[in-house]
Amino acid sequence: MPRLRLDRALSKLRLASRSDAQQLIRDGRVRVADRVVTDPAALVVPEPSCIKVAGQAIADRDWRTIALNKPRGVVTTRRDPEGRTTVFDVLGDAAGLLVAVGRLDLASTGLLLLTTDTQLAAWLTDPRNAVIRRYVVTARGAVTDEAAREMERGIGPLSAKSVTVRKRSRKETHLIVELQEGRNREIRRLLQAVGHEVTRLLRVSFGAIELGTLQPGAWREVERQETDLAFPATRLSTQRADQ
């Protein structure tokens, strides 16, 4: 078996993205053949049984997915160079080998899925699968029906699957926005393009998994049966990847 860079090996083994893998390695949380390796470029044989992250062999890691209500002011990354609180700080010891399914920006709140199943994470974030994310949004000023339709038609590379105005006044507008591709700050950029600033953005569902009554900073376990029912196509995708 050919040797790979350690960060690429962790990515290939579907543990983490290359950037997250590099941070785990530099933090001294990765062992290869029971030896701590802190150089992401170190060459290794990508064999799960001899690589451990946070004391756990990759081959032995349990399937786990959680739903977190991400608080405002928390970043979706494993470690922040500016010292801001991360979602993994919020989770504490429960974070384990979880990886975030996509991101929510610093000022956004609501449903964030984290999982040890990186095949599931990749499927959910692949634009080709068009998994719907639903958001409750408040914007300054009166967002017109025409502006909502413009957001649905698309502005440059950005577009919303649907935009529904729930309440409108001169001061602010409350909307339900659905996306099927999570581009960086997409809702904020769309509303800015039609002349409005977002003051509140809460993700309330990711596909069929809903935020429900989770309070900011709280989380719950998501059973595998729940993800299979919510995203049935992932079962076939995972089977093919494992063959």
C-alpha positions as CSV (number, residue, x, y, z in Angstrom):
1,M,0.0,0.0,0.0
2,P,1.5,3.4,-1.0
3,R,2.4,5.9,1.7
4,L,0.5,9.2,2.0
5,R,0.9,12.5,3.9
6,L,-0.7,12.0,7.3
7,D,-3.2,14.8,6.7
8,R,-4.3,13.3,3.4
9,A,-4.5,9.9,5.0
10,L,-6.9,11.2,7.7
11,S,-9.0,12.8,4.9
12,K,-8.9,9.6,2.8
13,L,-10.0,7.6,5.8
14,R,-13.0,10.0,6.0
15,L,-12.1,11.3,9.5
16,A,-11.8,15.0,8.8
17,S,-11.2,17.6,6.1
18,R,-7.6,18.3,5.2
19,S,-7.6,21.6,7.2
20,D,-9.2,19.9,10.3
21,A,-6.8,17.0,10.0
22,Q,-3.8,19.3,10.0
23,Q,-5.0,21.0,13.1
24,L,-5.6,17.7,14.9
25,I,-2.1,16.6,14.0
26,R,-0.4,19.9,15.1
27,D,-2.3,19.7,18.4
28,G,-0.6,16.3,19.1
29,R,-3.9,14.4,19.0
30,V,-2.8,11.9,16.3
31,R,-0.7,8.8,17.0
32,V,0.7,6.5,14.3
33,A,1.9,3.1,15.6
34,D,1.6,4.5,19.2
35,R,3.9,7.5,18.4
36,V,2.6,11.0,18.4
37,V,3.1,12.7,15.0
38,T,2.8,16.5,14.8
39,D,3.9,17.0,11.2
40,P,0.9,16.9,8.7
41,A,3.4,16.1,5.9
42,A,4.7,12.9,7.6
43,L,4.4,9.9,5.3
44,V,2.3,7.0,6.6
45,V,0.5,3.9,5.3
46,P,-3.2,4.8,5.6
47,E,-4.1,1.8,7.7
48,P,-6.9,2.5,10.1
49,S,-5.8,0.0,12.7
50,C,-2.5,1.8,13.4
51,I,-3.8,5.4,13.5
52,K,-5.4,6.8,16.6
53,V,-7.0,10.2,17.0
54,A,-7.6,11.5,20.6
55,G,-6.7,8.1,21.9
56,Q,-9.2,6.2,19.7
57,A,-8.3,3.9,16.8
58,I,-10.0,5.1,13.7
59,A,-11.1,1.5,12.9
60,D,-12.9,1.3,16.2
61,R,-14.7,4.6,16.2
62,D,-18.4,4.3,16.8
63,W,-21.1,5.8,14.5
64,R,-22.5,8.9,16.1
65,T,-24.5,11.9,14.9
66,I,-25.7,14.8,17.0
67,A,-27.9,17.8,16.4
68,L,-26.7,21.0,18.0
69,N,-28.4,24.4,18.4
70,K,-25.3,26.6,17.6
71,P,-25.3,29.8,19.6
72,R,-24.6,33.2,18.1
73,G,-20.9,34.2,18.2
74,V,-19.6,30.6,18.0
75,V,-17.5,29.5,15.0
76,T,-17.9,26.2,13.2
77,T,-14.3,25.0,13.3
78,R,-12.3,22.7,15.5
79,R,-9.8,25.4,16.5
80,D,-10.0,29.2,15.9
81,P,-6.7,31.2,15.5
82,E,-8.5,34.3,16.9
83,G,-9.4,32.4,20.1
84,R,-13.1,32.6,19.6
85,T,-15.4,29.9,21.1
86,T,-15.9,27.0,18.7
87,V,-18.8,24.5,18.4
88,F,-16.3,21.9,19.8
89,D,-15.7,24.0,22.8
90,V,-19.5,24.1,23.4
91,L,-19.6,20.3,23.1
92,G,-16.6,19.7,25.4
93,D,-15.9,16.1,26.0
94,A,-18.9,15.1,23.9
95,A,-17.1,16.4,20.7
96,G,-14.9,13.3,20.3
97,L,-14.2,12.5,16.6
98,L,-17.3,14.4,15.4
99,V,-17.0,16.6,12.2
100,A,-19.4,19.4,11.3
101,V,-21.8,18.9,8.4
102,G,-21.2,22.2,6.6
103,R,-21.0,25.4,8.5
104,L,-23.0,28.2,10.1
105,D,-21.3,31.6,10.1
106,L,-20.4,33.5,13.3
107,A,-23.7,35.5,13.6
108,S,-26.0,32.7,12.6
109,T,-27.7,30.3,15.0
110,G,-29.7,27.1,14.9
111,L,-29.4,23.5,13.7
112,L,-25.9,22.2,13.1
113,L,-25.3,18.5,12.5
114,L,-22.1,16.8,13.5
115,T,-21.2,13.2,12.8
116,T,-18.4,10.6,12.8
117,D,-19.8,9.3,9.5
118,T,-17.9,11.4,7.0
119,Q,-19.6,9.6,4.1
120,L,-22.9,10.9,5.4
121,A,-21.4,14.4,5.9
122,A,-20.1,14.4,2.3
123,W,-23.5,13.3,0.9
124,L,-25.4,15.9,2.8
125,T,-23.2,18.8,1.7
126,D,-22.9,17.7,-2.0
127,P,-24.9,20.2,-4.1
128,R,-25.9,17.5,-6.4
129,N,-28.1,16.0,-3.7
130,A,-30.0,19.2,-3.1
131,V,-30.7,18.7,0.6
132,I,-33.0,21.5,1.7
133,R,-32.0,23.7,4.6
134,R,-34.7,25.9,6.1
135,Y,-34.1,29.2,7.8
136,V,-36.1,31.8,9.8
137,V,-34.7,35.2,8.8
138,T,-35.3,38.8,9.9
139,A,-34.1,41.6,7.6
140,R,-34.2,45.3,8.0
141,G,-36.8,47.2,6.0
142,A,-39.7,46.0,3.9
143,V,-38.6,43.1,1.6
144,T,-41.0,43.3,-1.4
145,D,-42.6,40.2,-3.0
146,E,-40.6,41.1,-6.2
147,A,-37.3,41.1,-4.2
148,A,-38.2,37.6,-2.9
149,R,-38.9,36.4,-6.4
150,E,-35.6,37.9,-7.5
151,M,-33.8,35.9,-4.8
152,E,-35.5,32.7,-6.1
153,R,-34.6,33.5,-9.7
154,G,-31.0,33.9,-8.7
155,I,-28.5,36.8,-8.4
156,G,-25.2,35.8,-9.9
157,P,-24.2,32.4,-8.5
158,L,-26.6,32.7,-5.6
159,S,-30.2,31.6,-5.4
160,A,-32.8,30.5,-2.9
161,K,-35.0,27.5,-3.4
162,S,-37.9,29.5,-2.0
163,V,-38.5,32.7,-0.1
164,T,-41.7,33.3,1.9
165,V,-42.6,36.6,3.5
166,R,-44.3,35.9,6.8
167,K,-44.6,39.4,8.2
168,R,-43.6,42.8,6.8
169,S,-43.4,46.4,8.1
170,R,-41.3,49.4,7.3
171,K,-38.9,48.5,10.1
172,E,-38.3,44.8,9.3
173,T,-39.4,41.7,7.4
174,H,-39.7,38.2,8.7
175,L,-39.0,35.5,6.1
176,I,-38.7,31.7,5.7
177,V,-35.8,31.0,3.3
178,E,-35.0,27.5,1.9
179,L,-31.6,26.7,0.3
180,Q,-30.5,23.6,-1.5
181,E,-26.9,24.5,-1.6
182,G,-25.1,26.0,1.4
183,R,-22.8,28.6,-0.2
184,N,-20.9,30.9,2.2
185,R,-23.2,33.5,3.7
186,E,-25.6,32.9,0.9
187,I,-28.8,34.3,2.5
188,R,-27.0,37.4,3.8
189,R,-25.5,38.1,0.4
190,L,-28.8,37.6,-1.4
191,L,-30.6,40.0,0.9
192,Q,-27.8,42.5,0.6
193,A,-28.1,42.3,-3.2
194,V,-31.8,43.4,-2.9
195,G,-31.0,46.1,-0.5
196,H,-31.5,44.6,3.0
197,E,-29.4,43.6,6.0
198,V,-30.0,40.4,7.9
199,T,-30.4,41.0,11.6
200,R,-31.3,37.4,12.6
201,L,-30.7,34.1,10.9
202,L,-31.8,30.8,12.5
203,R,-31.5,27.4,10.7
204,V,-34.6,25.4,11.8
205,S,-34.1,22.2,9.7
206,F,-31.6,20.3,7.6
207,G,-33.6,18.0,5.3
208,A,-36.1,16.1,7.5
209,I,-34.1,16.7,10.7
210,E,-35.5,19.7,12.7
211,L,-34.2,21.9,15.4
212,G,-37.3,21.5,17.4
213,T,-37.2,22.8,21.0
214,L,-33.4,22.6,21.4
215,Q,-32.1,25.7,23.3
216,P,-28.9,27.5,22.2
217,G,-25.9,25.4,23.2
218,A,-28.0,22.3,23.7
219,W,-27.7,19.2,21.6
220,R,-29.3,15.8,21.2
221,E,-28.2,12.4,19.8
222,V,-29.6,11.5,16.3
223,E,-30.2,7.8,15.9
224,R,-29.0,6.1,12.8
225,Q,-32.5,5.0,12.0
226,E,-33.5,8.7,12.0
227,T,-30.8,9.6,9.5
228,D,-31.8,6.6,7.3
229,L,-35.4,7.7,7.3
230,A,-34.5,11.4,6.8
231,F,-32.0,10.7,4.0
232,P,-32.8,7.3,2.6
233,A,-30.5,7.8,-0.4
234,T,-27.5,7.9,1.9
235,R,-27.9,4.2,2.7
236,L,-27.3,3.2,-0.9
237,S,-24.5,5.7,-1.3
238,T,-22.7,4.3,1.8
239,Q,-23.2,0.8,0.6
240,R,-21.6,1.6,-2.8
241,A,-18.7,3.5,-1.1
242,D,-17.9,0.5,1.1
243,Q,-17.9,-2.0,-1.8
